[in-house]
Amino acid sequence: MNWDEIKGNWTQMKGKARETWGELTDDEVQEAKGDREQLIGKIQEKYGIAREEAEKQVSEWQNSI
């Protein structure tokens, strides 16, 4: 699924994101609004990981849905 599809279906994708990154709150996932960069930033901040690792996780998640 490409990112435009994810962004367009963010209401449905929020649950899948929460399943993957359970430490993110509903509000944090909602704030991302399907924006890849915001999601990466929130994951990076919440999990204390490097940007490259957060990007890798998001790419893997994107490819899995």
All heavy atoms as a GROMACS GRO file, in nm:
protein
  536
    1MET      N    1   0.086  -0.117   0.000
    1MET     CA    2   0.000   0.000   0.000
    1MET      C    3   0.091   0.124   0.000
    1MET      O    4   0.184   0.132   0.078
    1MET     CB    5  -0.089  -0.004   0.125
    1MET     CG    6  -0.187   0.109   0.133
    1MET     SD    7  -0.303   0.095   0.274
    1MET     CE    8  -0.420  -0.020   0.207
    2ASN      N    9   0.061   0.218  -0.090
    2ASN     CA   10   0.145   0.337  -0.091
    2ASN      C   11   0.097   0.437   0.015
    2ASN      O   12  -0.011   0.422   0.071
    2ASN     CB   13   0.152   0.400  -0.231
    2ASN     CG   14   0.022   0.466  -0.274
    2ASN    OD1   15  -0.047   0.530  -0.197
    2ASN    ND2   16  -0.012   0.450  -0.400
    3TRP      N   17   0.181   0.535   0.042
    3TRP     CA   18   0.151   0.625   0.154
    3TRP      C   19   0.028   0.711   0.128
    3TRP      O   20  -0.045   0.745   0.221
    3TRP     CB   21   0.272   0.711   0.190
    3TRP     CG   22   0.250   0.761   0.330
    3TRP    CD1   23   0.203   0.882   0.368
    3TRP    CD2   24   0.267   0.687   0.450
    3TRP    NE1   25   0.189   0.888   0.504
    3TRP    CE2   26   0.229   0.768   0.557
    3TRP    CE3   27   0.311   0.558   0.478
    3TRP    CZ2   28   0.233   0.728   0.689
    3TRP    CZ3   29   0.316   0.518   0.611
    3TRP    CH2   30   0.276   0.603   0.714
    4ASP      N   31   0.000   0.744   0.002
    4ASP     CA   32  -0.122   0.822  -0.028
    4ASP      C   33  -0.247   0.744   0.012
    4ASP      O   34  -0.344   0.801   0.063
    4ASP     CB   35  -0.128   0.860  -0.176
    4ASP     CG   36  -0.027   0.968  -0.213
    4ASP    OD1   37   0.010   1.048  -0.123
    4ASP    OD2   38   0.016   0.971  -0.329
    5GLU      N   39  -0.245   0.612  -0.009
    5GLU     CA   40  -0.358   0.528   0.030
    5GLU      C   41  -0.371   0.523   0.182
    5GLU      O   42  -0.481   0.527   0.236
    5GLU     CB   43  -0.342   0.387  -0.025
    5GLU     CG   44  -0.355   0.379  -0.176
    5GLU     CD   45  -0.323   0.241  -0.228
    5GLU    OE1   46  -0.218   0.184  -0.191
    5GLU    OE2   47  -0.403   0.190  -0.308
    6ILE      N   48  -0.257   0.513   0.249
    6ILE     CA   49  -0.258   0.509   0.396
    6ILE      C   50  -0.315   0.640   0.449
    6ILE      O   51  -0.402   0.640   0.536
    6ILE     CB   52  -0.117   0.484   0.451
    6ILE    CG1   53  -0.073   0.341   0.417
    6ILE    CG2   54  -0.112   0.508   0.603
    6ILE    CD1   55   0.072   0.311   0.446
    7LYS      N   56  -0.267   0.751   0.396
    7LYS     CA   57  -0.314   0.882   0.442
    7LYS      C   58  -0.463   0.898   0.415
    7LYS      O   59  -0.537   0.947   0.500
    7LYS     CB   60  -0.234   0.993   0.372
    7LYS     CG   61  -0.262   1.128   0.429
    7LYS     CD   62  -0.166   1.232   0.372
    7LYS     CE   63  -0.187   1.364   0.442
    7LYS     NZ   64  -0.088   1.462   0.401
    8GLY      N   65  -0.509   0.855   0.299
    8GLY     CA   66  -0.650   0.866   0.263
    8GLY      C   67  -0.740   0.780   0.350
    8GLY      O   68  -0.858   0.810   0.368
    9ASN      N   69  -0.684   0.673   0.405
    9ASN     CA   70  -0.761   0.581   0.489
    9ASN      C   71  -0.713   0.586   0.633
    9ASN      O   72  -0.719   0.485   0.704
    9ASN     CB   73  -0.748   0.437   0.435
    9ASN     CG   74  -0.813   0.421   0.302
    9ASN    OD1   75  -0.926   0.459   0.281
    9ASN    ND2   76  -0.737   0.367   0.207
   10TRP      N   77  -0.665   0.700   0.678
   10TRP     CA   78  -0.602   0.709   0.809
   10TRP      C   79  -0.695   0.666   0.922
   10TRP      O   80  -0.652   0.606   1.019
   10TRP     CB   81  -0.548   0.849   0.834
   10TRP     CG   82  -0.465   0.855   0.959
   10TRP    CD1   83  -0.491   0.927   1.070
   10TRP    CD2   84  -0.343   0.784   0.984
   10TRP    NE1   85  -0.392   0.906   1.165
   10TRP    CE2   86  -0.300   0.818   1.114
   10TRP    CE3   87  -0.266   0.694   0.911
   10TRP    CZ2   88  -0.184   0.765   1.171
   10TRP    CZ3   89  -0.152   0.642   0.968
   10TRP    CH2   90  -0.111   0.678   1.096
   11THR      N   91  -0.824   0.693   0.908
   11THR     CA   92  -0.918   0.653   1.013
   11THR      C   93  -0.909   0.503   1.037
   11THR      O   94  -0.907   0.458   1.152
   11THR     CB   95  -1.062   0.692   0.973
   11THR    OG1   96  -1.065   0.833   0.951
   11THR    CG2   97  -1.161   0.658   1.082
   12GLN      N   98  -0.899   0.424   0.930
   12GLN     CA   99  -0.887   0.279   0.944
   12GLN      C  100  -0.745   0.238   0.984
   12GLN      O  101  -0.726   0.139   1.054
   12GLN     CB  102  -0.924   0.209   0.813
   12GLN     CG  103  -1.070   0.221   0.776
   12GLN     CD  104  -1.104   0.351   0.703
   12GLN    OE1  105  -1.016   0.424   0.660
   12GLN    NE2  106  -1.232   0.380   0.690
   13MET      N  107  -0.646   0.312   0.938
   13MET     CA  108  -0.506   0.277   0.961
   13MET      C  109  -0.460   0.306   1.104
   13MET      O  110  -0.365   0.246   1.152
   13MET     CB  111  -0.414   0.353   0.864
   13MET     CG  112  -0.433   0.319   0.718
   13MET     SD  113  -0.387   0.148   0.684
   13MET     CE  114  -0.540   0.086   0.623
   14LYS      N  115  -0.531   0.396   1.173
   14LYS     CA  116  -0.491   0.433   1.310
   14LYS      C  117  -0.484   0.311   1.400
   14LYS      O  118  -0.391   0.296   1.478
   14LYS     CB  119  -0.590   0.534   1.370
   14LYS     CG  120  -0.581   0.670   1.312
   14LYS     CD  121  -0.669   0.768   1.385
   14LYS     CE  122  -0.814   0.730   1.383
   14LYS     NZ  123  -0.903   0.831   1.440
   15GLY      N  124  -0.581   0.223   1.388
   15GLY     CA  125  -0.584   0.103   1.471
   15GLY      C  126  -0.465   0.013   1.444
   15GLY      O  127  -0.404  -0.041   1.537
   16LYS      N  128  -0.429  -0.001   1.318
   16LYS     CA  129  -0.314  -0.084   1.282
   16LYS      C  130  -0.185  -0.021   1.334
   16LYS      O  131  -0.094  -0.092   1.378
   16LYS     CB  132  -0.307  -0.103   1.131
   16LYS     CG  133  -0.422  -0.186   1.079
   16LYS     CD  134  -0.414  -0.206   0.930
   16LYS     CE  135  -0.540  -0.271   0.882
   16LYS     NZ  136  -0.519  -0.396   0.818
   17ALA      N  137  -0.177   0.110   1.331
   17ALA     CA  138  -0.059   0.179   1.383
   17ALA      C  139  -0.049   0.157   1.534
   17ALA      O  140   0.059   0.131   1.588
   17ALA     CB  141  -0.064   0.328   1.350
   18ARG      N  142  -0.163   0.165   1.604
   18ARG     CA  143  -0.163   0.145   1.749
   18ARG      C  144  -0.125   0.002   1.785
   18ARG      O  145  -0.062  -0.022   1.886
   18ARG     CB  146  -0.300   0.178   1.807
   18ARG     CG  147  -0.333   0.324   1.810
   18ARG     CD  148  -0.295   0.394   1.937
   18ARG     NE  149  -0.368   0.336   2.050
   18ARG     CZ  150  -0.312   0.312   2.168
   18ARG    NH1  151  -0.189   0.342   2.190
   18ARG    NH2  152  -0.383   0.258   2.264
   19GLU      N  153  -0.164  -0.095   1.701
   19GLU     CA  154  -0.126  -0.234   1.725
   19GLU      C  155   0.027  -0.249   1.717
   19GLU      O  156   0.086  -0.323   1.795
   19GLU     CB  157  -0.190  -0.326   1.622
   19GLU     CG  158  -0.338  -0.349   1.642
   19GLU     CD  159  -0.399  -0.431   1.530
   19GLU    OE1  160  -0.324  -0.492   1.451
   19GLU    OE2  161  -0.522  -0.432   1.521
   20THR      N  162   0.087  -0.179   1.623
   20THR     CA  163   0.230  -0.189   1.601
   20THR      C  164   0.309  -0.111   1.705
   20THR      O  165   0.409  -0.159   1.757
   20THR     CB  166   0.266  -0.140   1.460
   20THR    OG1  167   0.191  -0.217   1.365
   20THR    CG2  168   0.414  -0.155   1.431
   21TRP      N  169   0.265   0.010   1.732
   21TRP     CA  170   0.335   0.097   1.828
   21TRP      C  171   0.242   0.125   1.945
   21TRP      O  172   0.184   0.233   1.958
   21TRP     CB  173   0.378   0.227   1.760
   21TRP     CG  174   0.475   0.202   1.649
   21TRP    CD1  175   0.606   0.167   1.661
   21TRP    CD2  176   0.449   0.206   1.509
   21TRP    NE1  177   0.662   0.149   1.537
   21TRP    CE2  178   0.568   0.173   1.442
   21TRP    CE3  179   0.334   0.236   1.433
   21TRP    CZ2  180   0.576   0.168   1.304
   21TRP    CZ3  181   0.344   0.230   1.295
   21TRP    CH2  182   0.463   0.197   1.232
   22GLY      N  183   0.227   0.029   2.031
   22GLY     CA  184   0.133   0.034   2.142
   22GLY      C  185   0.160   0.144   2.243
   22GLY      O  186   0.069   0.182   2.318
   23GLU      N  187   0.281   0.196   2.248
   23GLU     CA  188   0.310   0.302   2.344
   23GLU      C  189   0.258   0.438   2.297
   23GLU      O  190   0.247   0.530   2.378
   23GLU     CB  191   0.461   0.311   2.370
   23GLU     CG  192   0.513   0.193   2.448
   23GLU     CD  193   0.659   0.207   2.487
   23GLU    OE1  194   0.708   0.320   2.499
   23GLU    OE2  195   0.724   0.103   2.504
   24LEU      N  196   0.224   0.450   2.170
   24LEU     CA  197   0.166   0.575   2.121
   24LEU      C  198   0.022   0.584   2.170
   24LEU      O  199  -0.053   0.486   2.164
   24LEU     CB  200   0.168   0.581   1.968
   24LEU     CG  201   0.303   0.593   1.900
   24LEU    CD1  202   0.285   0.592   1.748
   24LEU    CD2  203   0.376   0.718   1.942
   25THR      N  204  -0.017   0.700   2.215
   25THR     CA  205  -0.155   0.720   2.259
   25THR      C  206  -0.245   0.739   2.137
   25THR      O  207  -0.198   0.769   2.027
   25THR     CB  208  -0.167   0.843   2.349
   25THR    OG1  209  -0.137   0.960   2.272
   25THR    CG2  210  -0.075   0.834   2.470
   26ASP      N  211  -0.375   0.726   2.158
   26ASP     CA  212  -0.470   0.752   2.050
   26ASP      C  213  -0.454   0.894   1.998
   26ASP      O  214  -0.461   0.917   1.878
   26ASP     CB  215  -0.614   0.731   2.100
   26ASP     CG  216  -0.648   0.584   2.119
   26ASP    OD1  217  -0.585   0.498   2.054
   26ASP    OD2  218  -0.737   0.555   2.200
   27ASP      N  219  -0.432   0.988   2.090
   27ASP     CA  220  -0.416   1.128   2.050
   27ASP      C  221  -0.292   1.146   1.964
   27ASP      O  222  -0.295   1.220   1.865
   27ASP     CB  223  -0.407   1.220   2.172
   27ASP     CG  224  -0.540   1.235   2.242
   27ASP    OD1  225  -0.645   1.205   2.181
   27ASP    OD2  226  -0.541   1.277   2.359
   28GLU      N  227  -0.183   1.082   2.000
   28GLU     CA  228  -0.059   1.094   1.922
   28GLU      C  229  -0.077   1.038   1.782
   28GLU      O  230  -0.032   1.099   1.683
   28GLU     CB  231   0.057   1.025   1.992
   28GLU     CG  232   0.103   1.097   2.116
   28GLU     CD  233   0.199   1.018   2.201
   28GLU    OE1  234   0.191   0.892   2.203
   28GLU    OE2  235   0.282   1.082   2.267
   29VAL      N  236  -0.143   0.925   1.772
   29VAL     CA  237  -0.168   0.865   1.641
   29VAL      C  238  -0.262   0.956   1.561
   29VAL      O  239  -0.240   0.979   1.441
   29VAL     CB  240  -0.226   0.723   1.655
   29VAL    CG1  241  -0.267   0.667   1.521
   29VAL    CG2  242  -0.125   0.631   1.722
   30GLN      N  243  -0.364   1.010   1.626
   30GLN     CA  244  -0.456   1.100   1.558
   30GLN      C  245  -0.385   1.226   1.509
   30GLN      O  246  -0.410   1.273   1.399
   30GLN     CB  247  -0.572   1.138   1.651
   30GLN     CG  248  -0.673   1.233   1.591
   30GLN     CD  249  -0.742   1.179   1.468
   30GLN    OE1  250  -0.767   1.060   1.457
   30GLN    NE2  251  -0.771   1.264   1.373
   31GLU      N  252  -0.295   1.279   1.590
   31GLU     CA  253  -0.222   1.401   1.553
   31GLU      C  254  -0.138   1.382   1.427
   31GLU      O  255  -0.116   1.476   1.352
   31GLU     CB  256  -0.131   1.446   1.667
   31GLU     CG  257  -0.204   1.507   1.783
   31GLU     CD  258  -0.113   1.531   1.903
   31GLU    OE1  259   0.011   1.528   1.887
   31GLU    OE2  260  -0.166   1.551   2.013
   32ALA      N  261  -0.090   1.261   1.403
   32ALA     CA  262  -0.009   1.234   1.284
   32ALA      C  263  -0.092   1.254   1.157
   32ALA      O  264  -0.038   1.291   1.053
   32ALA     CB  265   0.048   1.093   1.289
   33LYS      N  266  -0.223   1.230   1.164
   33LYS     CA  267  -0.316   1.251   1.054
   33LYS      C  268  -0.268   1.189   0.923
   33LYS      O  269  -0.287   1.244   0.816
   33LYS     CB  270  -0.341   1.401   1.033
   33LYS     CG  271  -0.408   1.466   1.149
   33LYS     CD  272  -0.429   1.613   1.125
   33LYS     CE  273  -0.484   1.676   1.251
   33LYS     NZ  274  -0.452   1.815   1.263
   34GLY      N  275  -0.200   1.076   0.935
   34GLY     CA  276  -0.153   1.007   0.815
   34GLY      C  277  -0.027   1.066   0.755
   34GLY      O  278   0.019   1.022   0.651
   35ASP      N  279   0.031   1.165   0.820
   35ASP     CA  280   0.155   1.225   0.771
   35ASP      C  281   0.273   1.137   0.813
   35ASP      O  282   0.299   1.119   0.932
   35ASP     CB  283   0.170   1.366   0.828
   35ASP     CG  284   0.292   1.436   0.772
   35ASP    OD1  285   0.402   1.407   0.822
   35ASP    OD2  286   0.276   1.519   0.681
   36ARG      N  287   0.342   1.083   0.716
   36ARG     CA  288   0.451   0.989   0.742
   36ARG      C  289   0.559   1.051   0.831
   36ARG      O  290   0.607   0.988   0.925
   36ARG     CB  291   0.511   0.944   0.609
   36ARG     CG  292   0.609   0.830   0.622
   36ARG     CD  293   0.654   0.783   0.483
   36ARG     NE  294   0.720   0.656   0.489
   36ARG     CZ  295   0.849   0.639   0.519
   36ARG    NH1  296   0.924   0.744   0.543
   36ARG    NH2  297   0.902   0.519   0.524
   37GLU      N  298   0.598   1.173   0.802
   37GLU     CA  299   0.704   1.238   0.878
   37GLU      C  300   0.663   1.260   1.024
   37GLU      O  301   0.744   1.243   1.115
   37GLU     CB  302   0.744   1.371   0.814
   37GLU     CG  303   0.811   1.355   0.678
   37GLU     CD  304   0.937   1.270   0.685
   37GLU    OE1  305   1.021   1.293   0.775
   37GLU    OE2  306   0.952   1.180   0.601
   38GLN      N  307   0.538   1.298   1.046
   38GLN     CA  308   0.491   1.318   1.183
   38GLN      C  309   0.487   1.186   1.258
   38GLN      O  310   0.522   1.180   1.376
   38GLN     CB  311   0.352   1.384   1.184
   38GLN     CG  312   0.358   1.531   1.158
   38GLN     CD  313   0.228   1.599   1.198
   38GLN    OE1  314   0.150   1.549   1.278
   38GLN    NE2  315   0.206   1.717   1.142
   39LEU      N  316   0.443   1.081   1.190
   39LEU     CA  317   0.439   0.950   1.254
   39LEU      C  318   0.580   0.905   1.291
   39LEU      O  319   0.603   0.859   1.404
   39LEU     CB  320   0.373   0.847   1.162
   39LEU     CG  321   0.358   0.706   1.218
   39LEU    CD1  322   0.275   0.705   1.346
   39LEU    CD2  323   0.299   0.612   1.114
   40ILE      N  324   0.674   0.923   1.202
   40ILE     CA  325   0.814   0.888   1.230
   40ILE      C  326   0.863   0.966   1.351
   40ILE      O  327   0.926   0.910   1.441
   40ILE     CB  328   0.902   0.913   1.106
   40ILE    CG1  329   0.872   0.809   0.999
   40ILE    CG2  330   1.051   0.912   1.144
   40ILE    CD1  331   0.934   0.838   0.864
   41GLY      N  332   0.835   1.096   1.355
   41GLY     CA  333   0.879   1.179   1.467
   41GLY      C  334   0.819   1.134   1.599
   41GLY      O  335   0.888   1.130   1.702
   42LYS      N  336   0.692   1.099   1.598
   42LYS     CA  337   0.626   1.055   1.721
   42LYS      C  338   0.683   0.922   1.770
   42LYS      O  339   0.703   0.902   1.889
   42LYS     CB  340   0.476   1.049   1.701
   42LYS     CG  341   0.416   1.188   1.684
   42LYS     CD  342   0.268   1.187   1.687
   42LYS     CE  343   0.213   1.328   1.670
   42LYS     NZ  344   0.258   1.422   1.770
   43ILE      N  345   0.710   0.831   1.677
   43ILE     CA  346   0.768   0.702   1.714
   43ILE      C  347   0.909   0.724   1.769
   43ILE      O  348   0.945   0.667   1.873
   43ILE     CB  349   0.772   0.608   1.591
   43ILE    CG1  350   0.629   0.571   1.551
   43ILE    CG2  351   0.856   0.484   1.620
   43ILE    CD1  352   0.618   0.508   1.414
   44GLN      N  353   0.985   0.807   1.702
   44GLN     CA  354   1.121   0.836   1.745
   44GLN      C  355   1.122   0.894   1.886
   44GLN      O  356   1.199   0.851   1.972
   44GLN     CB  357   1.184   0.935   1.646
   44GLN     CG  358   1.326   0.969   1.673
   44GLN     CD  359   1.379   1.072   1.573
   44GLN    OE1  360   1.308   1.120   1.486
   44GLN    NE2  361   1.505   1.105   1.587
   45GLU      N  362   1.034   0.988   1.910
   45GLU     CA  363   1.026   1.054   2.041
   45GLU      C  364   0.979   0.957   2.150
   45GLU      O  365   1.038   0.949   2.257
   45GLU     CB  366   0.930   1.172   2.030
   45GLU     CG  367   0.912   1.251   2.156
   45GLU     CD  368   0.814   1.365   2.136
   45GLU    OE1  369   0.822   1.435   2.034
   45GLU    OE2  370   0.728   1.382   2.225
   46LYS      N  371   0.873   0.883   2.122
   46LYS     CA  372   0.813   0.796   2.223
   46LYS      C  373   0.903   0.678   2.260
   46LYS      O  374   0.911   0.639   2.376
   46LYS     CB  375   0.678   0.745   2.171
   46LYS     CG  376   0.592   0.680   2.275
   46LYS     CD  377   0.538   0.783   2.371
   46LYS     CE  378   0.416   0.734   2.441
   46LYS     NZ  379   0.347   0.838   2.513
   47TYR      N  380   0.970   0.623   2.160
   47TYR     CA  381   1.053   0.505   2.184
   47TYR      C  382   1.201   0.536   2.205
   47TYR      O  383   1.279   0.447   2.237
   47TYR     CB  384   1.037   0.405   2.068
   47TYR     CG  385   0.903   0.334   2.071
   47TYR    CD1  386   0.792   0.390   2.009
   47TYR    CD2  387   0.888   0.213   2.137
   47TYR    CE1  388   0.668   0.325   2.012
   47TYR    CE2  389   0.766   0.148   2.140
   47TYR     CZ  390   0.657   0.205   2.077
   47TYR     OH  391   0.535   0.142   2.081
   48GLY      N  392   1.239   0.662   2.186
   48GLY     CA  393   1.378   0.702   2.208
   48GLY      C  394   1.474   0.634   2.112
   48GLY      O  395   1.582   0.590   2.153
   49ILE      N  396   1.433   0.624   1.987
   49ILE     CA  397   1.518   0.558   1.887
   49ILE      C  398   1.564   0.659   1.783
   49ILE      O  399   1.509   0.768   1.771
   49ILE     CB  400   1.442   0.441   1.819
   49ILE    CG1  401   1.314   0.490   1.752
   49ILE    CG2  402   1.412   0.330   1.919
   49ILE    CD1  403   1.240   0.383   1.672
   50ALA      N  404   1.664   0.620   1.707
   50ALA     CA  405   1.717   0.706   1.601
   50ALA      C  406   1.615   0.720   1.489
   50ALA      O  407   1.531   0.633   1.467
   50ALA     CB  408   1.846   0.647   1.546
   51ARG      N  409   1.624   0.830   1.418
   51ARG     CA  410   1.532   0.856   1.308
   51ARG      C  411   1.537   0.743   1.205
   51ARG      O  412   1.434   0.701   1.153
   51ARG     CB  413   1.566   0.990   1.241
   51ARG     CG  414   1.475   1.019   1.125
   51ARG     CD  415   1.487   1.163   1.077
   51ARG     NE  416   1.394   1.186   0.969
   51ARG     CZ  417   1.265   1.209   0.983
   51ARG    NH1  418   1.213   1.216   1.104
   51ARG    NH2  419   1.187   1.230   0.880
   52GLU      N  420   1.656   0.694   1.174
   52GLU     CA  421   1.670   0.588   1.075
   52GLU      C  422   1.593   0.462   1.117
   52GLU      O  423   1.530   0.397   1.034
   52GLU     CB  424   1.818   0.553   1.052
   52GLU     CG  425   1.899   0.664   0.989
   52GLU     CD  426   1.937   0.776   1.086
   52GLU    OE1  427   1.942   0.752   1.210
   52GLU    OE2  428   1.960   0.888   1.038
   53GLU      N  429   1.598   0.429   1.245
   53GLU     CA  430   1.525   0.313   1.295
   53GLU      C  431   1.374   0.335   1.286
   53GLU      O  432   1.300   0.245   1.247
   53GLU     CB  433   1.565   0.281   1.439
   53GLU     CG  434   1.489   0.166   1.502
   53GLU     CD  435   1.505   0.032   1.431
   53GLU    OE1  436   1.607   0.010   1.362
   53GLU    OE2  437   1.413  -0.051   1.446
   54ALA      N  438   1.329   0.455   1.320
   54ALA     CA  439   1.186   0.487   1.311
   54ALA      C  440   1.140   0.480   1.165
   54ALA      O  441   1.033   0.427   1.136
   54ALA     CB  442   1.157   0.624   1.370
   55GLU      N  443   1.221   0.531   1.073
   55GLU     CA  444   1.187   0.524   0.930
   55GLU      C  445   1.178   0.379   0.884
   55GLU      O  446   1.088   0.343   0.808
   55GLU     CB  447   1.291   0.599   0.848
   55GLU     CG  448   1.282   0.750   0.862
   55GLU     CD  449   1.395   0.823   0.791
   55GLU    OE1  450   1.494   0.759   0.750
   55GLU    OE2  451   1.383   0.946   0.776
   56LYS      N  452   1.272   0.297   0.930
   56LYS     CA  453   1.273   0.155   0.895
   56LYS      C  454   1.145   0.088   0.944
   56LYS      O  455   1.081   0.011   0.871
   56LYS     CB  456   1.396   0.089   0.954
   56LYS     CG  457   1.406  -0.059   0.927
   56LYS     CD  458   1.530  -0.117   0.993
   56LYS     CE  459   1.521  -0.268   0.988
   56LYS     NZ  460   1.578  -0.331   1.104
   57GLN      N  461   1.108   0.116   1.069
   57GLN     CA  462   0.987   0.056   1.125
   57GLN      C  463   0.862   0.097   1.047
   57GLN      O  464   0.774   0.014   1.020
   57GLN     CB  465   0.972   0.094   1.272
   57GLN     CG  466   1.071   0.025   1.363
   57GLN     CD  467   1.049   0.060   1.509
   57GLN    OE1  468   0.943   0.108   1.548
   57GLN    NE2  469   1.152   0.036   1.591
   58VAL      N  470   0.854   0.224   1.011
   58VAL     CA  471   0.738   0.273   0.936
   58VAL      C  472   0.733   0.208   0.798
   58VAL      O  473   0.627   0.168   0.751
   58VAL     CB  474   0.736   0.427   0.929
   58VAL    CG1  475   0.630   0.476   0.832
   58VAL    CG2  476   0.711   0.486   1.068
   59SER      N  477   0.847   0.196   0.734
   59SER     CA  478   0.852   0.131   0.602
   59SER      C  479   0.808  -0.014   0.611
   59SER      O  480   0.732  -0.062   0.526
   59SER     CB  481   0.993   0.141   0.542
   59SER     OG  482   1.023   0.273   0.510
   60GLU      N  483   0.856  -0.084   0.713
   60GLU     CA  484   0.816  -0.224   0.731
   60GLU      C  485   0.666  -0.235   0.758
   60GLU      O  486   0.599  -0.324   0.706
   60GLU     CB  487   0.896  -0.287   0.846
   60GLU     CG  488   1.041  -0.311   0.811
   60GLU     CD  489   1.126  -0.356   0.928
   60GLU    OE1  490   1.077  -0.360   1.043
   60GLU    OE2  491   1.244  -0.387   0.905
   61TRP      N  492   0.613  -0.143   0.839
   61TRP     CA  493   0.470  -0.142   0.868
   61TRP      C  494   0.391  -0.115   0.741
   61TRP      O  495   0.293  -0.184   0.713
   61TRP     CB  496   0.442  -0.034   0.974
   61TRP     CG  497   0.298  -0.014   1.005
   61TRP    CD1  498   0.218  -0.097   1.078
   61TRP    CD2  499   0.214   0.094   0.965
   61TRP    NE1  500   0.091  -0.046   1.087
   61TRP    CE2  501   0.086   0.073   1.018
   61TRP    CE3  502   0.236   0.210   0.891
   61TRP    CZ2  503  -0.019   0.160   0.999
   61TRP    CZ3  504   0.130   0.298   0.871
   61TRP    CH2  505   0.005   0.272   0.924
   62GLN      N  506   0.436  -0.018   0.664
   62GLN     CA  507   0.369   0.016   0.538
   62GLN      C  508   0.365  -0.104   0.445
   62GLN      O  509   0.262  -0.131   0.382
   62GLN     CB  510   0.443   0.133   0.470
   62GLN     CG  511   0.386   0.172   0.337
   62GLN     CD  512   0.464   0.285   0.272
   62GLN    OE1  513   0.554   0.342   0.332
   62GLN    NE2  514   0.431   0.316   0.150
   63ASN      N  515   0.474  -0.178   0.435
   63ASN     CA  516   0.480  -0.294   0.347
   63ASN      C  517   0.397  -0.411   0.398
   63ASN      O  518   0.362  -0.499   0.320
   63ASN     CB  519   0.626  -0.337   0.328
   63ASN     CG  520   0.705  -0.235   0.249
   63ASN    OD1  521   0.652  -0.162   0.168
   63ASN    ND2  522   0.835  -0.229   0.274
   64SER      N  523   0.366  -0.411   0.527
   64SER     CA  524   0.292  -0.523   0.585
   64SER      C  525   0.140  -0.507   0.573
   64SER      O  526   0.066  -0.601   0.599
   64SER     CB  527   0.329  -0.542   0.731
   64SER     OG  528   0.271  -0.440   0.812
   65ILE      N  529   0.096  -0.388   0.536
   65ILE     CA  530  -0.050  -0.368   0.527
   65ILE      C  531  -0.099  -0.363   0.385
   65ILE      O  532  -0.027  -0.361   0.292
   65ILE     CB  533  -0.097  -0.240   0.601
   65ILE    CG1  534  -0.020  -0.119   0.556
   65ILE    CG2  535  -0.086  -0.258   0.750
   65ILE    CD1  536  -0.068   0.010   0.616
   0.00000   0.00000   0.00000
